[in-house]
Amino acid sequence: MCFNLLIDAYGQKSLYKKVESKYLELLEARCVPTEDTYALLVKAYCTAGLKQKAEAVFAEMRKYGLSPSATVYNAYIDGLMKGGNSQKAIEVFQRMKRDGCQLNTETYTLMINLYGKASKSYMALKLFDEMRSQKCKPNICTYTALVNAFAREGLCEKAEEIFEQLQEAGHEPDVYAYNALMEAYSRAGYPYGAAEVFSLMQHMGCEPDRASFNIMVDAYGRAGLYEDAESVFEEMKKLGITPTMKSHMLLLSAYSRVGNIAKCENIVNQIQESGLQPDTFVLNSMLNLYGKLGQFENMEKVLVAMEKGPYEADISTYNILINVYGRAGYFNRMEELFQSLPAKNLTPDVVTWTSRLGAYSRKKLYQRCLEIFEEMIDAGCYPDGGTAKVLLSACSSEDQIEQVTTVIRTMHKDMKTVLPI
């Protein structure tokens, strides 16, 4: 037990060498590693980003004649998910099934979470149904994960249905379950539905947390009800809940949607006065707002502050600038920003390329669009539906439409296709 505690403590701090040292000490002391020991080893390696070493733990177990249990597999899946390696987590889950390992509630809950976060609620529901067909009993975390899966896609009716199943199964909804249902109404564009859930939660004696208030600020902000959003923000402060950077960002987004520059600037000042440092998202929001309103001088000032200050300009920063200048017809400045990306160690993504294409497409500069599209393919960036739409809008004849349509169709079969220019 003592060894496991130390392995866990070192693992959480990514001190994998110390983890290995403690594991060797455990073996030298003739102690028998438990499934928890192996799970903690896997978790430690995942935290340190060492997937190969995590895989080696399974071989180590088999060396001692042990079959990896659900506890060890779950630790691996969880570690991979936290490291942003969802595809590998899915592969491990499939391997777990092939190996005949008994899947438990935690396994299914982890995978439902994974598909929910990937906006694949249909897969999350499929696993939930499979889980029940295998007589594996969902717990409150499983139900909440599924409500969250539907919430992310704004499927409030499905979220409500699972929430009711949670209650029918004898579970008392906690703040996480209520928050998930509120999020569903918020994403679906029903702020008053979210407000009803918020009131119900309080009525049932469940105290809203900071996340609950943030969801309500976001729900009103998405619907353009910025005064209601600010009212919730102020109520949160009155109750002694300190707004985080996310709280401020959500309020900033609410006022940004309606183009209220003065209020947005005031919120940025509040962030600084509260001891928080505005992050890249906040400054990108201000860039976008200044750009929408044609205040290019202020936009450039923010960019200079980001490049000189502690704030890191990311590809989203330049996507905003390229889009704004492209829409305004300032092609030279747009191209200058695009060409500066490699020197800043930034790689143009599909949004960057599509925004650049869009500038020329609006002027019906079909040949230039084709040139940029070929550059995009050569750079290894795969176009999406938005790119196709922009290319088609550049066309001014049936022949051009036919050419673009043919290339887009072909690209789904062969990603190496390049347009003939």
Disulfide bonds with the S-S distance in Angstrom:
none
